[in-house]
Amino acid sequence: MRAKHIMTQDVATIRGSATVAEAVKLMRLKGLRSLVVEPRHSGDAYGMVTEMDIVGKVAAFGRDPEAVHVYEIMTKPCVVVNPDLDVEYVARLFANTGVWRAPVIQGELLGIVSVTDIITKGNFVDKPKLKFLRKEIQKAVSEARLISANYGSDSKRAIEAWDIVDELEAEATFYGVPKPCRSAREMFGEDKKPATVA
């Protein structure tokens, strides 16, 4: 599942030159917790203004929302997500950066994805990544063994096939699978060694 499958397409945007009072009015009207700040020109970045920006930088200090502009409190450039990014990577990005939502952009603004979208629309409960990875590793090992048998262990195709296995095993380790003493490639290599007579 990818960001484009769970994102919200109806996104409210605001100009950086708008006042915080205008931002609050729009957020209340649409029932939103954040607004995407529009870029000023084609080379400019998107920004984000959140309810915490408003509460922490305006309300907490008694500042007049009519006298403070969005550009003074927004985050710019903000974290953005590619629509084809897998949901688990969106979740990891959010966890690593501390953001709760991000615009989904591919040349233009397509939507917004949030922690709530991951929880309510994501399929990580029904299809956990680790279960998927284990199946992918088994499939990749079988394929690498077959290619090695047909084309030789030192062939370019076999090396590339074992590289895929190594990448999948590394990803599984990242997700918490204990690192094996020997990789599937190493075990295959040991299986192929001729027996020695003492």
C-alpha positions as CSV (number, residue, x, y, z in Angstrom):
1,M,0.0,0.0,0.0
2,R,1.3,3.4,-0.9
3,A,0.8,7.0,0.2
4,K,-1.5,7.7,-2.7
5,H,-3.8,5.0,-1.5
6,I,-4.4,6.5,1.9
7,M,-3.9,10.2,1.4
8,T,-6.7,12.8,1.7
9,Q,-7.1,14.5,-1.6
10,D,-9.2,17.5,-0.4
11,V,-6.4,19.7,0.8
12,A,-6.8,23.3,2.1
13,T,-4.0,25.6,1.2
14,I,-3.1,29.1,2.3
15,R,-0.7,31.8,1.3
16,G,2.2,32.6,3.5
17,S,1.2,36.3,3.5
18,A,-2.2,35.4,5.0
19,T,-2.7,36.3,8.7
20,V,-2.9,33.7,11.4
21,A,-6.5,34.8,12.0
22,E,-7.3,33.8,8.4
23,A,-5.6,30.5,8.9
24,V,-7.5,29.8,12.1
25,K,-10.8,30.7,10.3
26,L,-10.1,28.3,7.5
27,M,-9.0,25.5,9.9
28,R,-12.2,26.0,11.9
29,L,-14.4,26.1,8.8
30,K,-12.9,22.9,7.3
31,G,-12.2,21.1,10.7
32,L,-8.5,20.8,10.0
33,R,-5.4,20.6,12.1
34,S,-3.0,22.0,9.5
35,L,-2.8,23.9,6.2
36,V,-0.4,23.5,3.4
37,V,1.3,26.8,2.6
38,E,1.4,27.4,-1.2
39,P,4.7,28.1,-2.9
40,R,5.1,31.6,-4.2
41,H,6.7,30.6,-7.5
42,S,7.8,27.4,-9.4
43,G,11.2,27.2,-7.6
44,D,9.7,27.7,-4.1
45,A,9.0,25.0,-1.6
46,Y,5.7,24.1,0.0
47,G,5.2,24.9,3.7
48,M,3.0,23.7,6.5
49,V,1.3,25.6,9.3
50,T,-0.2,23.4,12.1
51,E,-2.4,24.0,15.1
52,M,0.7,23.6,17.3
53,D,2.5,26.4,15.3
54,I,-0.5,28.6,16.0
55,V,-0.9,27.6,19.7
56,G,2.8,27.5,20.5
57,K,3.9,30.7,18.6
58,V,0.8,32.9,18.8
59,A,-1.8,32.0,21.4
60,A,0.8,31.0,24.1
61,F,2.4,34.5,23.9
62,G,-0.9,36.5,23.6
63,R,0.1,37.7,20.1
64,D,-2.6,39.2,17.9
65,P,-3.5,36.7,15.2
66,E,-4.5,39.6,12.9
67,A,-1.0,41.0,13.2
68,V,1.0,37.8,12.7
69,H,1.5,36.3,9.2
70,V,1.5,32.6,8.4
71,Y,5.1,32.9,7.0
72,E,6.3,34.0,10.5
73,I,5.2,30.7,12.1
74,M,5.1,28.1,9.4
75,T,7.6,25.3,8.7
76,K,9.2,25.7,5.2
77,P,10.4,23.7,3.4
78,C,8.2,21.1,5.0
79,V,8.6,17.3,4.9
80,V,6.9,16.1,1.7
81,V,5.9,12.6,0.6
82,N,6.1,11.0,-2.9
83,P,2.7,9.4,-3.8
84,D,4.4,6.1,-4.6
85,L,6.2,5.8,-1.2
86,D,5.1,2.6,0.7
87,V,3.1,3.4,3.8
88,E,5.7,1.8,6.1
89,Y,8.2,4.3,4.8
90,V,5.8,7.2,5.4
91,A,5.4,5.9,8.9
92,R,9.1,5.7,9.4
93,L,9.6,9.2,8.0
94,F,7.0,10.5,10.4
95,A,8.6,8.7,13.4
96,N,12.1,9.9,12.4
97,T,11.1,13.5,11.9
98,G,8.4,13.9,14.5
99,V,5.8,15.2,12.0
100,W,2.2,14.1,12.1
101,R,1.3,14.9,8.5
102,A,2.9,15.8,5.2
103,P,1.8,17.0,1.7
104,V,1.9,14.4,-1.0
105,I,3.6,16.0,-4.0
106,Q,4.7,14.9,-7.4
107,G,5.3,18.0,-9.4
108,E,2.1,19.4,-7.8
109,L,0.2,19.1,-4.6
110,L,-1.9,15.8,-4.8
111,G,-3.0,15.4,-1.2
112,I,-2.0,15.2,2.4
113,V,-1.1,12.1,4.4
114,S,-1.3,11.9,8.2
115,V,-0.6,9.6,11.1
116,T,-4.4,9.2,11.3
117,D,-4.5,8.1,7.6
118,I,-1.9,5.4,8.4
119,I,-3.9,4.1,11.3
120,T,-7.4,4.3,9.8
121,K,-6.6,3.4,6.1
122,G,-3.3,1.5,6.2
123,N,-3.1,-2.3,5.8
124,F,-0.2,-2.9,8.2
125,V,-2.5,-4.9,10.6
126,D,-3.7,-7.3,8.0
127,K,-0.5,-7.4,6.0
128,P,2.5,-6.7,8.2
129,K,5.7,-5.9,6.3
130,L,7.7,-8.5,8.1
131,K,5.4,-11.4,7.1
132,F,5.6,-10.1,3.5
133,L,9.4,-9.8,3.7
134,R,9.8,-13.4,4.9
135,K,7.9,-14.7,1.9
136,E,9.9,-12.4,-0.4
137,I,13.2,-13.7,1.1
138,Q,12.1,-17.3,0.5
139,K,11.1,-16.6,-3.0
140,A,14.3,-14.7,-3.7
141,V,16.5,-17.4,-2.3
142,S,14.8,-20.1,-4.4
143,E,15.2,-17.9,-7.5
144,A,18.9,-17.2,-6.7
145,R,19.6,-20.9,-6.2
146,L,17.9,-21.7,-9.5
147,I,19.8,-19.0,-11.4
148,S,23.1,-20.2,-9.8
149,A,22.4,-23.8,-10.8
150,N,21.5,-22.8,-14.4
151,Y,24.1,-20.0,-15.1
152,G,26.8,-20.7,-12.5
153,S,27.4,-19.1,-9.1
154,D,29.8,-16.6,-10.5
155,S,27.6,-15.4,-13.3
156,K,26.4,-11.8,-13.4
157,R,22.7,-13.0,-13.1
158,A,23.5,-15.1,-10.0
159,I,25.4,-12.3,-8.3
160,E,22.5,-9.9,-8.9
161,A,20.0,-12.5,-7.7
162,W,22.0,-13.0,-4.4
163,D,22.3,-9.2,-4.1
164,I,18.5,-9.0,-4.0
165,V,18.5,-11.7,-1.2
166,D,21.1,-9.7,0.7
167,E,19.0,-6.5,0.5
168,L,15.8,-8.3,1.6
169,E,17.7,-9.9,4.6
170,A,19.1,-6.5,5.5
171,E,15.6,-4.9,5.4
172,A,14.2,-7.8,7.6
173,T,17.0,-7.1,10.1
174,F,16.0,-3.5,10.2
175,Y,12.4,-4.6,11.1
176,G,13.7,-6.6,14.0
177,V,14.5,-10.0,12.7
178,P,17.7,-11.2,14.4
179,K,20.7,-11.1,12.0
180,P,21.6,-14.7,11.1
181,C,25.1,-16.0,11.8
182,R,25.4,-16.6,8.0
183,S,23.4,-15.0,5.2
184,A,21.5,-17.2,2.7
185,R,24.3,-16.4,0.2
186,E,27.0,-17.7,2.6
187,M,25.0,-20.8,3.4
188,F,24.5,-21.5,-0.4
189,G,28.2,-21.1,-1.0
190,E,29.1,-23.5,1.8
191,D,26.6,-26.0,0.4
192,K,28.4,-25.9,-2.9
193,K,31.9,-26.5,-1.5
194,P,33.3,-29.9,-2.3
195,A,33.7,-32.2,0.6
196,T,37.3,-32.8,1.7
197,V,38.7,-36.1,2.8
198,A,40.9,-36.1,5.8
